[in-house]
Amino acid sequence: MNKLIINFIMLFKPLFTKMGVDTQQLRVILEVKLLMDDRRPYNQMRRAHKQKKDTKNTSLLAMFFLALMGCFMIFLLTMGNPLLGHTLYLSMFMIMMALTLVSDFTSVLIDVRDNFIILPRPVNDSTFTTSRILHITVHVFKMLISIGLPGLIYVVITDGPLGGIAFFVEIIATTLFSIFVVNMIYLLVLKVSSPEKFKNFISYFQIFVSIFVFAGYQVLPRISTRMDLHGINLLAYKLAYVYPPVWFASFYDTISHPETFAVAKLVMGVIGIIVPFVTIFIVVRYLAPGFNRKLSAIAGSGSEPEPQLVTTTGAAAVKEPATFVSNLSKFLCKDPVEQAGFKLTWWLTSRYRDFKVKVYPSFAYVPVYFVYYVFLGKGSGRNDPRSPEITEGQGYLLLTYLTSFVILTVLSQISQSEKYKAAWVMFSTPHNRPGKIVSGMFKAVMLKYFVPFYLVVSIFGLFLWGPVIINDLVLSFFNILVYGVILAIINVTYLPFSQPAVTEGGKTFARFLVMFVIFILGMAHYALSRWEWAINTGAVFSILLFWVLFHYFSKRDWKAMEADYG
């Protein structure tokens, strides 16, 4: 595909030559840039990027995932109200374009390595600038085609070629406006924050993208089926006249459905075509120079804040300051090595951006399914959480066991880090109890990530179902802990953050099977829920089983660890 794109670009060789561009150098630069892009794992695929060999064609996979989102968005075009349907579609399209530009293609938009690799070589400014513009244009074009192609096919089938042309024009206008919005977001954040905080902003934006996509996939279809959207007249609302997607949708509606012609729609359609090109001119003419100066500051900053040196003398040099995490570790871990594993895990999970980007999006499963079950599930009584339709069932079991998603993702990523070489300190210290380090890690993960989710769900369950479910909450809590420690025994075969992110796992099948443990435990709990004595007995058995498994997990020695490291 890259060859096809480059050959198409080279059709404009005479124009580039008149601009002072060395077309041979331009071709080589674009070939290398696009080749490196194909080897770079995108945000949605980083969890699956475990192979040691070079990754190829990841841009095609990214386009495939975006095309799936485009297929999902087609349902917005099926409404009987074209103006409203296309407004909602273009709103989603613009959000997806902006979020994807900020998250997955940040390395392209703010890539300053060219300044150090290309500029020292005999490449003139015109070639350098043109190559960068074309590189970004190719990425935007790939996103445009991926997200918009399913909708374009649908519109051509339903409204004919003229509708397809109008649709293509409106998504191009939406894309240009999205680029302007992204540029404004970057400049605003860079203006009010440091380069280090900007990198944190990008990381949290990636997390938000994943949560937004998942929540939209679950919630939007349910909302559209519950609301009567067909009879809404957008032109009756004054705010619609200043909402950009309405401008773009008005252009399409005016061209494809002339029977609904209105002067207001014609004016907004013209505005929708003119404004995106004006905003792009503003970006290129006025915003780009300041943006490039800000990029140099980002390039000069490290990936993590510099540690501060603290010099102490006397007793203070060996006495650790009392902190919240230190007090927690002393309370929960009696062994000093286990305390070290607890504190190390707690601090590093808060520090490493890569870990948070990979793990935090999975936390959306719990609140999204929580909202869906309470307010958007089947039945008419879900607008009131305390309706008999909910409180007479056993939905609290589903809500509590959903919190196990948190454990699955965290324990799958806890051993991996981009800075894994820093783990040498855990191998060089004079101790022979690596099991204590991973047991401290397990306690930190459970307390920091699992327990807060479970407490919120439990409080909500007690509010709806009352104290009668306390023993169920105890049983489900320890059942999830049993599942967690089994998952840790199978999955956590390395010390925390001691392996590169490209490590290839050799226990994939075992890790897949252990996912059924929580399903079996949950079904057993549901089967026993009609007898109080069975629930109480099961809780005692679950506590004992957890203690035995955790004791076994904490006794892991170097011989067992070396089998995995070797």
C-alpha atoms as one frame of an Amber mdcrd trajectory, in Angstrom:
protein
   0.000   0.000   0.000   2.873   2.372   0.803   4.312   1.911  -2.690   0.939
   2.791  -4.192   0.711   5.950  -2.082   4.268   7.029  -2.910   3.758   6.389
  -6.628   0.625   8.540  -6.497   2.553  11.335  -4.756   5.299  11.124  -7.384
   2.728  11.936 -10.065   3.105  15.531  -8.849   6.886  15.472  -9.387   6.877
  18.495 -11.741   5.061  20.570  -9.122   7.512  19.518  -6.399  10.448  20.342
  -8.662   9.130  23.870  -9.208   8.884  24.220  -5.414  12.590  23.417  -5.109
  12.058  19.899  -3.766  14.555  17.141  -4.537  12.068  14.450  -5.572  14.573
  11.605  -5.271  15.340  12.544  -1.665  11.645  13.074  -1.013  10.856   9.560
  -2.215  13.550   7.974  -0.036  12.491   9.930   3.059   8.833   8.980   2.637
   9.698   5.322   2.035  11.716   5.170   5.258   9.115   7.070   7.290   6.239
   4.860   6.149   8.324   1.721   6.664   9.093   2.759  10.247   5.417   3.531
  10.802   4.552  -0.023   9.765   6.939  -1.330  12.420   5.579   0.857  15.201
   2.840  -0.720  17.369  -0.139   1.596  17.680  -1.985   2.246  20.892  -4.787
  -0.283  20.330  -2.315  -3.079  19.567   0.358  -2.578  22.206  -1.080  -5.270
  24.437  -0.812  -7.789  21.626   2.687  -6.673  20.666   4.644  -9.344  22.540
   6.855 -10.830  19.824  10.609 -10.306  19.784  10.692 -10.140  15.998  10.030
  -6.874  14.194   6.401  -5.966  13.746   5.245  -5.359  10.193   2.151  -3.798
   8.673   0.805  -2.463  11.963  -0.573   0.533  10.072  -2.799  -1.846   8.095
  -4.024  -3.377  11.348  -4.698   0.096  12.725  -6.693   0.910   9.598  -8.653
  -2.303  10.061  -9.613  -1.385  13.642 -10.622   2.112  12.550 -12.704   0.589
   9.743 -14.515  -1.532  12.323 -15.384   1.658  14.184 -16.579   3.123  10.888
 -18.873   0.118  10.401 -20.227   0.600  13.909 -20.989   4.256  13.148 -23.111
   3.399  10.091 -26.182   2.891  12.283 -26.248   6.676  12.788 -26.777   7.115
   9.031 -29.801   4.826   8.992 -32.070   7.343  10.723 -35.022   8.663   8.795
 -33.826  12.208   9.516 -30.738  12.718   7.258 -29.680  16.032   8.812 -29.744
  14.639  12.336 -28.206  11.319  11.329 -25.290  12.912   9.504 -24.800  15.423
  12.315 -24.436  12.598  14.823 -22.241  10.618  12.423 -19.932  13.568  11.754
 -19.792  14.348  15.471 -18.568  10.822  16.107 -16.285  11.032  13.071 -14.703
  14.270  14.276 -14.242  12.905  17.792 -12.640   9.717  16.468 -10.319  11.669
  14.177  -9.272  14.089  16.905  -8.778  11.424  19.561  -6.855   9.163  17.186
  -4.623  12.017  16.074  -3.833  12.923  19.665  -3.285   9.359  20.876  -1.999
   6.956  18.238  -0.307   9.429  15.925   1.271  11.686  18.518   4.694  10.328
  17.559   4.031  11.548  14.008   2.587  14.947  14.836   5.252  15.855  17.413
   8.143  13.873  15.940  11.280  16.030  16.142  13.827  13.343  15.328  13.984
  14.710  11.788  15.810  17.729  13.169  18.696  15.499  14.249  18.655  12.862
  11.479  17.784  14.676   8.251  18.811  18.308   8.750  22.555  17.577   9.266
  22.564  15.957   5.812  22.442  17.713   2.425  18.651  18.028   2.342  17.241
  21.462   1.560  14.472  23.092   3.575  11.831  22.635   0.875  12.415  18.882
   0.711  12.459  18.587   4.504   9.253  20.574   5.013   7.418  18.875   2.148
   8.357  15.393   3.389   6.987  16.173   6.835   3.744  17.637   5.494   3.234
  14.680   3.160   3.999  12.213   5.957   1.304  13.688   8.160  -1.049  13.948
   5.177  -0.628  10.239   4.429  -1.520   9.370   8.029  -4.565  11.597   7.981
  -5.617  10.125   4.627  -5.327   6.580   6.012  -7.545   7.506   8.946  -9.995
   9.312   6.682 -10.369   6.301   4.393 -10.497   3.781   7.246 -13.237   5.503
   9.242 -15.186   6.978   6.334 -15.111   4.185   3.733 -17.904   2.059   5.314
 -20.163   5.101   5.529 -19.267   6.145   1.980 -20.243   2.734   0.620 -23.540
   2.868   2.519 -24.358   6.370   1.240 -23.538   5.466  -2.381 -25.879   2.469
  -2.127 -28.737   4.423  -0.531 -28.382   7.917  -2.071 -26.474   7.263  -5.285
 -23.199   8.688  -6.665 -24.199  12.309  -6.001 -24.782  11.487  -2.349 -21.419
   9.718  -2.258 -19.638  12.803  -3.594 -21.388  15.050  -1.066 -20.532  12.615
   1.726 -16.866  12.504   0.697 -16.703  16.310   0.683 -18.261  16.569   4.140
 -15.861  14.051   5.727 -12.891  15.888   4.170 -14.186  19.147   5.646 -14.669
  17.413   8.996 -11.115  16.043   8.858  -9.604  19.463   8.168 -11.560  20.971
  11.034 -10.423  18.116  13.307  -6.787  18.903  12.488  -7.415  22.494  13.533
  -9.000  21.360  16.803  -6.076  19.030  17.568  -3.556  21.783  16.866  -5.417
  24.133  19.191  -5.483  21.462  21.915  -1.736  20.942  21.601  -0.940  24.646
  21.707  -3.263  25.255  24.645  -1.785  22.423  26.703   1.794  23.398  25.823
   1.064  27.008  26.745  -0.205  26.226  30.238   2.039  23.254  31.072   5.614
  22.037  30.917   6.850  19.497  28.346   6.788  16.806  31.032   3.156  17.548
  31.892   2.374  17.565  28.179   3.630  13.984  27.907   1.436  13.051  30.863
  -1.476  14.714  29.098  -0.880  12.581  25.991  -0.767   9.414  28.099  -4.009
  10.197  29.887  -5.572  11.149  26.564  -4.735   7.677  25.247  -6.483   6.230
  28.284  -9.509   8.432  27.659  -9.656   7.331  24.005  -9.877   3.661  24.962
 -12.531   4.332  27.592 -14.513   6.550  25.229 -14.511   3.968  22.430 -15.566
   1.142  24.727 -18.255   3.196  26.473 -19.608   4.484  23.166 -19.791   0.976
  21.750 -21.811  -0.209  24.746 -24.017   2.791  25.492 -24.833   4.639  22.253
 -26.876   1.880  20.552 -28.977   1.445  23.714 -29.631   5.173  23.994 -30.623
   5.460  20.329 -33.165   2.644  20.698 -34.722   4.254  23.782 -35.068   7.774
  22.375 -37.255   8.905  19.500 -34.668  10.732  17.406 -36.497  10.693  14.087
 -38.822  13.594  14.841 -36.162  16.016  16.104 -35.798  19.229  14.087 -32.256
  20.500  14.586 -33.004  23.858  12.993 -35.410  24.605  15.836 -32.472  24.807
  18.250 -30.344  27.968  18.162 -27.209  26.160  19.357 -27.318  23.968  16.248
 -26.348  26.959  14.099 -22.936  27.246  15.795 -22.218  23.509  15.952 -19.689
  22.590  13.180 -21.013  19.060  12.408 -24.397  20.648  11.615 -22.670  22.834
   9.002 -21.091  19.826   7.300 -24.301  17.781   7.498 -26.270  20.702   6.027
 -24.059  20.626   2.932 -24.816  16.942   2.410 -28.533  17.362   3.088 -28.792
  20.278   0.646 -27.084  18.334  -2.166 -28.591  14.880  -1.597 -32.095  15.845
  -0.457 -33.119  19.018  -2.343 -36.755  18.384  -1.429 -35.900  19.535   2.119
 -34.191  22.717   0.900 -33.957  25.599   3.361 -31.976  28.820   3.153 -30.544
  28.223   6.624 -29.185  24.836   5.562 -27.701  26.311   2.390 -25.902  29.040
   4.348 -24.585  26.580   6.922 -23.497  24.214   4.147 -21.438  26.972   2.507
 -19.944  27.858   5.885 -19.120  24.190   6.443 -17.066  24.114   3.239 -15.280
  27.455   3.706 -14.424  27.329   7.431 -12.232  24.161   7.373  -9.963  25.633
   4.686  -9.749  28.923   6.591  -8.781  27.077   9.770  -6.098  25.082   7.927
  -4.680  28.368   6.595  -4.590  29.685  10.169  -2.783  26.536  11.307  -0.141
  26.728   8.567   0.328  30.496   8.600   0.107  31.419  12.270   0.005  28.393
  14.583   2.625  26.094  13.057   5.694  28.285  13.840   4.850  28.482  17.537
   3.995  24.810  17.554   7.422  23.854  16.169   9.183  25.943  18.823   7.260
  24.100  21.504   8.278  20.758  19.996  11.935  21.540  20.537  11.243  21.897
  24.258   9.523  18.511  24.271  12.459  16.895  22.485  14.848  18.210  25.091
  12.912  16.823  28.047  13.326  13.324  29.378  10.660  10.681  29.511  10.520
  10.790  33.280  11.144  13.594  35.780  14.669  13.814  37.069  15.061  12.337
  40.535  15.920  14.780  43.277  18.998  14.096  45.345  18.400  14.221  49.080
  21.427  14.307  51.339  21.040  13.329  54.960  23.430  12.778  57.800  23.450
  10.805  60.976  20.439   8.720  61.907  18.322  10.355  59.220  20.537   8.774
  56.573  19.316   5.291  57.389  15.852   5.996  58.718  13.116   5.933  56.072
  10.627   8.802  56.321   7.167   7.716  57.421   4.788   7.876  54.458   1.346
   6.525  53.737   2.719   3.755  51.507   5.423   2.842  54.019   2.896   2.576
  56.823   0.641   0.429  54.631   3.505  -1.896  53.775   4.435  -2.316  57.439
   0.825  -3.029  58.361   0.167  -5.573  55.596   3.638  -7.105  55.205   5.605
  -8.314  58.194   8.623  -9.422  56.166  11.045  -6.611  55.121  11.539  -8.120
  51.646   7.779  -8.291  51.173   7.524  -4.668  52.285  10.072  -3.737  49.634
   8.046  -5.545  46.952   4.894  -3.767  48.126   6.421  -0.281  48.038   8.256
  -0.881  44.772   5.057  -1.969  43.031   2.960   0.836  44.500   5.396   3.562
  43.502   6.308   2.261  40.046   2.697   1.665  39.005   2.099   5.348  39.742
   5.259   6.460  37.966   5.380   4.532  34.678   3.258   6.090  31.948   3.465
   3.030  29.706   1.980   0.854  32.430  -0.906   3.254  33.001  -1.660   3.528
  29.278  -1.867  -0.264  28.972  -3.776  -0.942  32.195  -6.069   1.962  33.011
  -8.374   1.636  29.957  -9.458  -1.807  31.165 -10.828  -0.174  34.308 -13.626
   1.223  32.144 -15.225  -2.222  31.941 -16.484  -2.007  35.506 -18.159   1.452
  35.525 -19.496   1.110  31.963 -21.130  -2.253  32.619 -22.263  -0.922  35.973
 -24.111   1.990  34.315 -25.433  -0.266  31.574 -26.839  -2.814  34.020 -28.485
  -0.259  36.292 -29.831   2.267  33.807 -29.729   0.821  30.281 -30.592  -2.833
  30.703 -33.718  -4.511  29.470 -36.983  -3.537  31.046 -38.735  -0.302  31.725
 -37.896   0.077  35.385 -34.196   0.747  35.006 -34.551   4.502  35.340 -34.943
   3.891  39.079 -32.002   1.898  40.502 -34.165   0.726  43.424 -36.940  -0.630
  41.248 -38.130  -4.177  42.064 -36.860  -5.311  38.689 -33.332  -4.850  40.039
 -33.589  -5.463  43.782 -35.521  -8.715  43.443 -32.754 -10.258  41.344 -29.166
 -11.204  42.085 -27.452  -8.652  39.903 -25.034  -7.833  42.710 -23.199 -11.062
  41.906 -22.573  -9.920  38.341 -21.424  -6.488  39.484 -19.013  -7.861  42.088
 -17.432 -10.434  39.790 -17.004  -7.822  37.062 -14.320  -6.232  39.231 -12.068
  -9.190  38.388 -11.346  -7.465  35.047  -9.096  -5.115  36.994  -6.934  -7.962
  38.309  -6.612  -9.632  34.919  -5.132  -6.609  33.164  -2.857  -5.460  35.978
  -1.278  -8.868  36.560  -0.797  -9.318  32.819   1.328  -6.161  32.645   2.996
  -5.996  36.058   6.211  -7.749  34.971   6.797  -5.591  31.886   8.480  -2.234
  31.577  10.335  -0.156  29.024  12.944   0.407  31.746  13.282  -3.231  32.744
  17.078  -3.002  33.070  16.602  -0.996  36.252  15.380  -4.224  37.901  19.003
  -5.341  38.352  18.821  -4.055  41.909  16.363  -6.841  42.835  18.795  -9.484
  41.585  21.897  -8.008  43.192  20.562  -7.622  46.731  21.554 -10.381  49.198
  18.262 -12.198  49.676  16.996 -15.607  48.589  13.256 -14.966  48.779  11.970
 -13.633  45.456   8.576 -15.052  46.395   8.314 -12.378  49.068   8.851  -9.674
  46.471   6.050 -10.970  44.240   3.764 -11.547  47.234   4.313  -7.923  48.254
   3.553  -6.989  44.669   0.305  -8.971  44.813  -0.823  -7.217  47.997  -0.037
  -3.803  46.521  -1.963  -4.545  43.319  -4.999  -5.858  45.190  -5.108  -2.933
  47.596  -4.409  -0.220  45.042  -6.568  -1.379  42.142  -9.010  -4.124  43.090
 -10.178  -3.157  46.592 -11.377   0.392  45.676 -13.551  -0.937  42.846 -14.922
  -3.686  45.039 -15.727  -1.281  47.881 -17.710   0.996  45.565 -19.685  -1.926
  44.131 -20.264  -3.353  47.617 -21.561  -0.057  48.990 -23.917   0.248  46.037
 -25.058  -3.348  46.547 -25.735  -2.765  50.235 -27.686   0.370  49.345 -29.965
  -1.538  46.945 -30.189  -5.030  48.429 -29.491  -4.337  52.091 -27.294  -6.150
  54.651 -28.694  -9.530  53.597 -25.970  -9.753  50.924 -23.008  -9.243  53.289
 -22.074 -12.924  53.296 -22.340 -12.963  49.491 -19.961 -10.020  49.334 -17.478
 -11.828  51.570 -17.646 -14.970  49.441 -17.281 -13.122  46.138 -14.399 -11.057
  47.548 -12.336 -14.097  48.473 -13.382 -15.959  45.325 -11.923 -13.110  43.297
  -8.780 -13.181  45.447  -8.495 -16.929  44.768  -8.805 -16.203  41.069  -6.215
 -13.442  41.412  -3.619 -15.604  43.148  -4.138 -18.443  40.628  -3.660 -15.910
  37.851  -0.526 -14.631  39.595   0.909 -18.140  39.947   0.425 -18.737  36.212
   1.057 -15.251  34.867   3.503 -13.526  37.229   6.607 -15.606  36.600   8.980
 -12.641  36.778   9.751  -9.946  39.311   7.838  -6.659  38.971   8.867  -4.547
  35.972  11.838  -6.787  35.180  10.994  -7.813  31.608  10.869  -5.872  28.328
   7.464  -5.200  26.834   8.290  -7.392  23.834   8.763 -10.564  25.852   7.080
 -13.527  24.207   4.996 -15.512  26.645   5.189 -19.294  26.679   2.107 -19.960
  28.786  -0.573 -18.448  26.605  -2.843 -21.487  26.735  -2.566 -21.778  30.525
  -3.324 -18.080  30.903  -6.333 -18.475  28.655  -7.669 -21.387  30.695  -7.254
 -19.586  34.011  -9.725 -16.954  32.783 -12.447 -19.579  33.160 -11.692 -19.886
  36.879 -13.620 -16.731  37.718 -16.549 -17.933  35.595 -16.631 -21.275  37.437
 -16.386 -19.591  40.842 -19.127 -17.127  39.939 -21.484 -19.845  38.693 -20.839
 -21.908  41.821 -21.636 -18.866  43.942 -24.859 -18.292  42.020 -25.883 -21.938
  42.482 -25.288 -21.736  46.247 -26.905 -18.323  46.737 -30.314 -19.784  47.673
 -28.911 -21.337  50.885 -27.406 -19.113  53.549 -25.495 -21.952  55.197 -23.918
 -22.837  51.844 -22.784 -19.253  51.318 -21.214 -19.118  54.790 -19.514 -22.479
  54.323 -18.280 -21.449  50.895 -16.842 -18.227  52.316 -14.839 -20.152  54.933
 -13.599 -22.598  52.295 -12.657 -19.729  49.956 -10.687 -17.996  52.719  -8.748
 -21.184  53.495  -8.098 -21.862  49.812  -6.809 -18.344  49.297  -4.480 -18.661
  52.295  -3.030 -21.948  50.989  -2.532 -20.640  47.455  -1.027 -17.355  48.606
   1.343 -19.191  50.968   2.479 -21.340  48.037   2.892 -18.257  45.837   5.002
 -16.420  48.424   7.381 -19.392  48.813   8.682 -19.176  45.239  12.495 -19.405
  45.225  15.209 -18.380  42.786  15.261 -21.830  41.224  11.646 -21.474  40.138
  12.206 -17.897  38.981  15.345 -18.799  37.021  13.375 -21.439  35.114  11.342
 -18.592  33.661  14.225 -16.147  33.294  16.398 -18.761  31.647
